[in-house]
């Protein structure tokens, strides 16, 4: 029977505080296939795990315990050092926020901080079958929001090599420039090209970009899309699949991997 990968989106954002060591270790202990995580470059050239290009007023509390105000300019991740970023508590969403309401099953963990990529690798290293799906977070629109895709790719490959984790990693991302740069310096790394909903991109576009897989938005994930990817020798993965009906449909269509906030719901279906 073919194996379908159960990838915990941001470590399992529907279950645990997203992109935290608590989430990644919990996902590994639960026996999921791996975890997707978002990686950016900090001001001092370190790799930090956080989704947004700016700090979030619903996820970040300062050292005094106060939530960041949405009424003022929020700091960009790229403008802060790793130590400054790790001073924020990201262990639970702001009560009453839309985020909190959309993640009702989330188990908070006070005192969790933004980890570095190296810290995540160290945390999941003992779980030999657990893989990381590393999203290279560089801005495809406003270049001022992030480090360049080339600099980010080079830093990620260097970190993965330094910790002997290349073989247990897949790179993903909307910025295909970063994936292309990663392939230049580490041809052996697996790269999945991520596509936005209704972007009009196809398996042929992914193949032309040098991708090993198509990381397709759920809105465009269909049986013909899966077949077109497989016909070109590409893996077909889908983000973000949170309802069991969607999981069952995509399993039937032949998808190779599903990325979900609720890997606990997917696990029994596999």
DRENSE-503212 format. One line per 5 residues: for each residue x, y, z of N, C-alpha, C. Coordinates in steps of 0.001 Angstrom, whole numbers. Layout:
REM residues N
X/Y/Z/X/Y/Z/X/Y/Z  ...
//
This chain:
REM residues 270
856/-1196/0/0/0/0/885/1237/0  557/2226/-863/1400/3407/-943/1290/4223/335  2399/4861/657/2452/5674/1867/2086/7114/1527  1131/7676/2248/769/9082/2104/1353/9829/3295  2074/10904/3009/2741/11652/4073/1743/12551/4806
1824/12509/6119/985/13323/7000/1864/14429/7585  1773/15625/6988/2674/16721/7337/1940/17723/8229  2471/17947/9413/1871/18872/10369/2215/20309/9979  1215/21049/9512/1394/22427/9059/1798/23337/10213  2961/23958/10070/3536/24804/11132/3688/24026/12440
3885/22725/12311/4022/21868/13485/2718/21306/13995  1602/21674/13349/278/21253/13812/-433/22411/14472  -693/23474/13673/-1190/24737/14223/-2581/24637/14823  -3319/23598/14485/-4631/23417/15096/-4576/22744/16448  -3402/22241/16797/-3249/21487/18047/-2348/22167/19054
-1275/22797/18565/-257/23386/19420/151/24755/18877  812/25592/19696/1225/26908/19194/2148/26771/17990  1787/27414/16905/2454/27189/15631/3932/27568/15654  4712/26800/14892/6134/27080/14692/6915/27197/16002  6595/26318/16953/7319/26288/18224/7942/24916/18448
8935/24862/19309/9554/23573/19629/8538/22621/20240  7609/23145/21023/6567/22312/21615/5751/21633/20520  5410/22392/19480/4627/21826/18384/5425/20767/17629  6669/21075/17292/7450/20135/16483/7748/18845/17242  8079/18950/18509/8354/17734/19277/7069/16943/19520
5955/17642/19709/4678/16954/19885/4295/16200/18615  4514/16836/17458/4206/16187/16186/5080/14965/15965  6350/15082/16327/7259/13950/16166/6874/12799/17086  6545/13116/18332/6142/12089/19287/4853/11396/18862  3989/12127/18180/2704/11560/17733/2867/10611/16553
4047/10596/15946/4300/9675/14853/3886/10168/13490  3695/11488/13340/3373/12029/12027/4594/11958/11125  4389/12108/9826/5502/11956/8872/6533/13065/9004  6062/14265/9326/6970/15394/9421/6204/16661/9708  6915/17775/9662/6301/19069/9937/6777/20093/8934
5851/20959/8531/6186/22125/7722/6499/23270/8669  7470/24098/8302/7844/25239/9124/8320/26377/8240  8207/27601/8752/8527/28806/7996/9827/29401/8509  10782/29631/7606/12115/30066/8019/12468/31395/7359  12971/32331/8169/13397/33646/7693/14777/33974/8238
15439/34933/7584/16726/35428/8062/16522/36640/8968  17224/36646/10089/17163/37761/11023/18215/38817/10661  18195/39908/11417/19158/40993/11179/20598/40508/11305  20846/39583/12230/22203/39094/12450/22487/37804/11685  21700/37544/10636/22018/36435/9748/21695/35061/10288
20801/34983/11258/20390/33696/11817/19059/33282/11193  18754/32011/11299/17517/31486/10726/16507/31260/11844  15412/32014/11780/14376/31919/12799/13114/31346/12175  12322/30654/12981/11105/30003/12512/9900/30856/12924  9298/31506/11919/8132/32360/12151/7457/32587/10807
6137/32672/10790/5421/32725/9516/5387/34107/8877  4939/35118/9613/4732/36430/9018/6045/37194/8894  6086/38135/7947/7277/38968/7803/7376/40001/8919  6229/40319/9540/6207/41211/10699/5671/40446/11908  6035/40911/13096/5539/40262/14297/4018/40379/14356
3400/39390/14952/1943/39303/14949/1347/39800/16266  338/40680/16193/-302/41150/17427/-1189/40102/18093  -1458/39000/17418/-2276/37944/18037/-1436/36743/18461  -135/36770/18168/730/35651/18565/1876/36068/19471  2225/37344/19483/3445/37787/20167/3155/38646/21394
3719/38222/22524/3696/39028/23750/5122/39417/24105  5304/40644/24559/6651/41087/24899/7081/40536/26252  8263/40934/26695/8832/40368/27925/8034/40739/29167  7158/41737/29075/6296/42107/30201/4956/41389/30153  4741/40604/29090/3505/39872/28957/2424/40588/28178
2736/41772/27638/1751/42540/26890/1719/42110/25427  511/42024/24861/364/41718/23441/816/42921/22623  1441/42669/21507/1826/43758/20627/576/44459/20104  672/45752/19933/-470/46533/19479/-560/46533/17961  -1752/46238/17468/-1975/46281/16018/-2094/47704/15517
-2158/48680/16444/-2338/50081/16066/-1025/50785/15750  85/50110/15933/1368/50730/15609/2113/49850/14615  3156/50408/14028/3937/49634/13074/4585/48455/13786  4359/47282/13252/4914/46080/13858/6312/45831/13316  7247/45416/14165/8615/45175/13696/8675/44078/12649
9577/44252/11693/9828/43194/10719/10817/42200/11315  10619/40934/10995/11532/39895/11471/12961/40194/11034  13142/40638/9810/14486/40862/9271/15229/41990/9978  14500/42849/10717/15128/43997/11383/15536/43699/12814  15215/42507/13314/15529/42145/14691/16537/41007/14723
17322/40956/15796/18259/39848/15972/17516/38627/16481  18168/37478/16398/17545/36259/16908/17236/36409/18396  18161/36993/19160/17942/37161/20596/16743/38058/20859  16594/39129/20088/15438/40017/20259/14147/39288/19928  14146/38523/18865/12944/37777/18485/12583/36740/19540
13584/36131/20133/13322/35093/21121/12913/35644/22484  12841/36957/22592/12345/37551/23833/10815/37569/23873  10177/37306/22726/8709/37301/22665/8156/35914/22996  7042/35902/23713/6342/34659/24029/5312/34405/22932  5390/33234/22303/4450/32879/21230/3717/31572/21575
3528/31344/22861/2977/30072/23327/1472/29939/23292  758/31016/22996/-695/30907/22858/-1204/32117/22069  -2309/31947/21358/-2881/33082/20639/-3632/34012/21586  -3817/35243/21163/-4529/36228/21979/-5976/35792/22168  -6433/35679/23412/-7820/35243/23655/-8822/36151/22955
-9814/35545/22340/-10859/36304/21673/-10524/36729/20257  -9285/36520/19847/-8899/36902/18491/-9478/35915/17489  -9550/36361/16228/-10039/35466/15184/-9171/34226/15091  -7876/34401/15289/-6960/33256/15243/-7340/32244/16323  -7544/32726/17545/-7896/31813/18641/-9220/31107/18364
-10180/31829/17829/-11483/31242/17538/-11395/30208/16420  -10462/30400/15508/-10289/29459/14391/-9455/28237/14770  -8884/28239/15983/-8070/27112/16448/-8567/26662/17827  -9814/26210/17913/-10419/25916/19216/-9783/24743/19956  -9123/23835/19235/-8528/22665/19882/-7075/22894/20295
-6561/24102/20064/-5145/24372/20328/-4838/24300/21816  -3788/23562/22149/-3318/23443/23531/-2169/24415/23742  -2364/25497/24495/-1292/26486/24647/-131/25957/25468  1003/26616/25318/2191/26266/26100/2927/27559/26426  2660/28076/27598/3246/29354/27996/4771/29282/27977
5379/30386/27571/6833/30463/27597/7524/29921/26367  6755/29586/25323/7375/29148/24081/7864/30374/23295  9037/30228/22688/9639/31323/21944/9942/30875/20522  10172/31838/19648/10492/31508/18260/11808/30725/18227  11810/29515/17715/13059/28747/17675/13890/29099/16448
15150/28798/16532/15991/28840/15338/15809/27526/14583  16200/27526/13318/16135/26275/12554/16998/25215/13214  18161/25607/13700/19055/24647/14353/18402/24028/15583  17643/24802/16333/16969/24270/17520/15880/23268/17137  15186/23549/16040/14159/22600/15587/14811/21289/15159
15883/21391/14399/16581/20176/13955/17020/19346/15157  17607/20009/16148/18075/19288/17335/16915/18610/18067  15753/19274/18093/14599/18729/18817/14030/17486/18152  14038/17451/16814/13424/16312/16116/14446/15274/15656  15716/15564/15818/16766/14651/15371/16586/13224/15892
16204/13026/17165/16073/11641/17668/14963/10835/17007  14020/11494/16351/12888/10806/15729/13264/10511/14276  13845/9361/14042/14563/9066/12797/13702/9133/11543  12414/8881/11654/11544/8884/10475/10832/10215/10269  11152/11196/11098/10475/12487/11051/11248/13446/10156
10546/14049/9181/11177/14952/8224/10691/16385/8422  11479/17319/7930/11102/18728/7959/10835/19216/6542  9775/19981/6403/9391/20597/5130/9552/22097/5330  10687/22591/4905/11148/23934/5262/10696/24937/4213  9790/25826/4595/9364/26871/3666/10336/28045/3729
10882/28404/2586/11799/29525/2489/10969/30799/2355  10935/31606/3426/10058/32770/3473/10799/34020/2991  10775/34224/1690/11265/35472/1109/10119/36094/334  10070/37407/331/8931/38100/-254/9008/38136/-1775  7912/37732/-2414/7842/37788/-3878/7292/39134/-4353
6792/39940/-3426/6230/41235/-3786/7146/42378/-3388  7116/42737/-2117/7924/43837/-1588/9258/43294/-1091  10360/43557/-1791/11651/42988/-1375/12156/43514/-44  11577/44625/439/12031/45180/1715/11561/44356/2908  10614/43462/2681/10040/42705/3791/10937/41579/4285
11865/41123/3464/12653/39953/3842/14044/40033/3246  14877/39095/3646/16178/38922/3003/15955/38435/1578  16975/38515/758/16840/38061/-624/16649/36554/-658  15964/36048/-1683/15762/34602/-1778/17075/33831/-1861  18073/34418/-2522/19367/33738/-2651/20074/33626/-1306
20071/34722/-540/20728/34700/776/20036/33715/1705  18712/33693/1661/17964/32777/2514/18257/31331/2143  18235/31019/857/18496/29645/420/19889/29192/846  20872/30054/676/22235/29686/1030/22380/29435/2528  21715/30253/3344/21786/30067/4791/21103/28774/5216
19963/28468/4606/19239/27242/4966/20043/26004/4580  20592/25991/3380/21396/24840/2964/22601/24676/3881  23229/25769/4248/24392/25695/5141/24004/25102/6490  22849/25509/7030/22403/24994/8327/22048/23510/8232  21359/23131/7175/20984/21724/7016/22224/20846/6860
23202/21336/6116/24444/20574/5957/25207/20482/7280  25271/21592/8000/26023/21620/9261/25455/20632/10276  24160/20382/10200/23510/19478/11157/23160/18132/10531  23716/17869/9351/23535/16588/8667/22049/16256/8529  21266/17237/8038/19819/17047/7947/19290/17233/6532
20155/17316/5551/19699/17493/4174/18786/16355/3720  19173/15138/4047/18426/13974/3572/17056/13848/4224  16854/14536/5331/15569/14483/6021/14776/15778/5837  15145/16544/4810/14501/17831/4576/13988/17939/3146  12872/18618/3006/12338/19033/1712/12123/20538/1796
12564/21260/773/12340/22705/743/11077/23002/-47  10274/23932/469/9048/24345/-202/9003/25869/-211  8147/26427/-1062/8010/27870/-1036/7352/28443/-2265  6751/29627/-2067/6132/30362/-3163/7171/31098/-4003  8319/31403/-3390/9374/32121/-4109/10288/31081/-4750
10007/30776/-6006/10752/29719/-6696/12197/30119/-6947  12524/31415/-6839/13914/31852/-6966/14768/31248/-5849  14196/31189/-4650/14923/30613/-3513/15154/29121/-3723  14135/28434/-4238/14276/26998/-4485/15326/26741/-5565  15341/27571/-6607/16322/27405/-7680/17740/27616/-7156
17910/28591/-6269/19229/28829/-5694/19664/27656/-4820  18717/27102/-4071/19039/25944/-3233/19499/24773/-4090  18826/24570/-5224/19195/23480/-6133/20588/23692/-6727  20960/24956/-6954/22279/25242/-7519/23386/24800/-6583  23199/25042/-5296/24279/24765/-4345/24144/23398/-3682
22958/22797/-3796/22750/21457/-3240/21800/20705/-4157  22268/20211/-5290/21387/19560/-6271/20609/18389/-5698  21107/17802/-4620/20441/16635/-4054/19213/16988/-3205  19052/18267/-2824/17929/18633/-1968/16620/18529/-2749  15597/17984/-2101/14271/17876/-2718/13551/19214/-2561
12984/19711/-3643/12258/20985/-3628/10854/20804/-4191  9874/21284/-3459/8491/21313/-3927/8096/22758/-4170  7627/23056/-5364/7190/24408/-5702/5751/24615/-5221  5563/25592/-4351/4244/25887/-3814/3488/26823/-4753  2194/26586/-4930/1371/27468/-5748/189/27997/-4944
-152/29250/-5211/-1281/29891/-4550/-2590/29436/-5197  -3711/29624/-4488/-5004/29243/-5076/-5261/29972/-6397  -5675/29205/-7381/-6101/29757/-8665/-5036/30636/-9331  -3781/30252/-9162/-2683/31022/-9756/-2482/30697/-11228  -3135/29635/-11693/-3010/29270/-13097/-1751/28503/-13427
-1013/28079/-12424/225/27324/-12642/-76/25832/-12698  759/25105/-13416/517/23690/-13673/1732/22853/-13309  1572/21547/-13424/2699/20634/-13200/3832/20926/-14171  3498/21300/-15388/4535/21626/-16381/5353/22834/-15942  4709/23815/-15314/5435/24981/-14799/6389/24575/-13684
5935/23692/-12822/6779/23202/-11728/7991/22459/-12292  7752/21597/-13250/8860/20859/-13858/9849/21804/-14527  9338/22817/-15238/10207/23773/-15921/11052/24572/-14940  10523/24768/-13719/11258/25504/-12696/12283/24635/-11966  12314/23356/-12285/13271/22458/-11657/12792/21822/-10378
11480/21904/-10119/10943/21326/-8892/10845/19813/-8946  10898/19202/-7776/10715/17750/-7649/9277/17401/-7314  8517/18405/-6890/7133/18166/-6521/6322/19438/-6627  5003/19253/-6721/4058/20355/-6785/3338/20409/-5448  3522/21519/-4722/2848/21737/-3439/1653/22637/-3737
525/22005/-3992/-645/22644/-4579/-1629/23108/-3507  -2208/24291/-3701/-3288/24747/-2823/-4483/23814/-2962  -5191/23602/-1864/-6306/22659/-1864/-7370/23046/-2879  -7514/24343/-3145/-8533/24804/-4083/-8321/24249/-5490  -7082/23923/-5829/-6767/23450/-7179/-6346/21995/-7227
-6484/21309/-6101/-6060/19910/-6023/-7188/19009/-6516  -6986/18396/-7666/-8002/17545/-8287/-7338/16281/-8807  -8147/15319/-9175/-7601/14088/-9742/-6786/14361/-11010  -7256/15218/-11943/-6423/15517/-13114/-5103/16200/-12756  -5123/17071/-11750/-3883/17735/-11338/-2883/16718/-10793
-3378/15788/-9968/-2506/14725/-9443/-1924/13908/-10594  -2772/13523/-11529/-2320/12706/-12655/-1294/13434/-13506  -1489/14744/-13700/-544/15508/-14520/820/15591/-13857  834/15715/-12536/2101/15748/-11807/2814/14400/-11899  2073/13342/-11637/2671/12008/-11662/3176/11639/-13058
2497/12118/-14088/2928/11831/-15459/4284/12449/-15765  4621/13521/-15039/5913/14193/-15229/6942/13767/-14186  6578/12782/-13368/7512/12298/-12350/7601/13168/-11116  6593/14009/-10902/6582/14910/-9751/5752/14329/-8606  6165/14634/-7380/5310/14360/-6229/4178/15379/-6218
3053/14991/-5616/1918/15908/-5513/1508/16011/-4051  1726/17196/-3474/1353/17465/-2092/333/18592/-2068  -471/18654/-1005/-1554/19627/-924/-1512/20361/415  -1737/21686/347/-1883/22503/1551/-3192/23288/1455  -3805/23675/2514/-3763/23128/3858/-5089/22391/4024
-5040/21113/4319/-6212/20229/4286/-6642/19938/5722  -7728/20590/6153/-8110/20492/7566/-9420/19751/7819  -10189/19478/6774/-11460/18776/6939/-11306/17326/6489  -11935/16405/7229/-11779/14983/6904/-12316/14649/5511  -13370/15340/5085/-13912/15059/3744/-12879/15379/2676
-12185/16503/2851/-11134/16865/1901/-9978/15883/1948  -9634/15437/3137/-8569/14449/3279/-8916/13170/2532  -10133/12695/2730/-10569/11456/2070/-10583/11607/552  -11041/12764/79/-11089/13006/-1367/-9686/12988/-1971  -8747/13628/-1319/-7396/13729/-1869/-6637/12409/-1751
-6919/11649/-727/-6349/10304/-638/-6830/9473/-1822  -8117/9574/-2113/-8681/8827/-3242/-8115/9294/-4578  -7795/10569/-4682/-7233/11110/-5919/-5783/10676/-6147  -5130/10177/-5088/-3756/9708/-5238/-2688/10695/-4830  -3042/11702/-4020/-2041/12655/-3539/-968/11927/-2730
246/12445/-2801/1367/11818/-2095/1528/12334/-670  1071/13574/-417/1264/14176/898/180/15211/1143  -287/15275/2389/-1252/16285/2801/-658/17061/3963  -707/18378/3847/-219/19261/4906/-1434/19822/5628  -1485/19640/6946/-2696/19933/7685/-2418/20508/9066
-3303/21405/9509/-3246/21896/10887/-3698/20823/11874  -4416/19813/11363/-4975/18757/12211/-4488/17371/11766  -3188/17123/11927/-2661/15802/11555/-3273/14675/12365  -3853/14998/13513/-4513/13967/14319/-5762/13440/13621  -6429/14287/12817/-7603/13834/12073/-7213/13004/10853
-6083/13351/10272/-5622/12613/9088/-5067/11240/9439  -4404/11144/10575/-3693/9905/10923/-4559/8651/10845  -5759/8652/11425/-6568/7409/11366/-7055/7079/9965  -7095/8060/9066/-7524/7789/7693/-6437/7086/6898  -5215/7116/7410/-4094/6525/6693/-3797/5112/7192
//
